[in-house]
Amino acid sequence: MGYQRYQSCIEACNACADACDYCSSESLREEDVKMMAECIRLDMDCAAICRMAAGYMARDSRYAVRLCDLCADVCEACAAECARHPYAHCQACAKACRRCAEECRRMSAG
């Protein structure tokens, strides 16, 4: 039952984690890597918590709601940071993060 109930949120979390992994990898290739440091850190944090949240939901863990609420916070922070950078990978990541945050908020609200 858990997977079907959370399916759209799980999919958003997995897509966000993939976008964050790609963004951090591409950010390491930018000329001014130091300028991208916070973006890379948040990408890594966001990817990790998104994968964890997806797993908790897939298992229908009693902690899934609380974890998804925190996941939404991290996604929002990552989206804000990525949106500051003009690179396509950052803009795509920000979009995936915003979608994931919305899904996590919706799931944790009810």
Secondary structure as UniProt FT lines:
FT   HELIX           2..27
FT   TURN            28..29
FT   HELIX           33..36
FT   HELIX           37..58
FT   TURN            59..60
FT   TURN            62..63
FT   HELIX           64..83
FT   HELIX           88..109
//
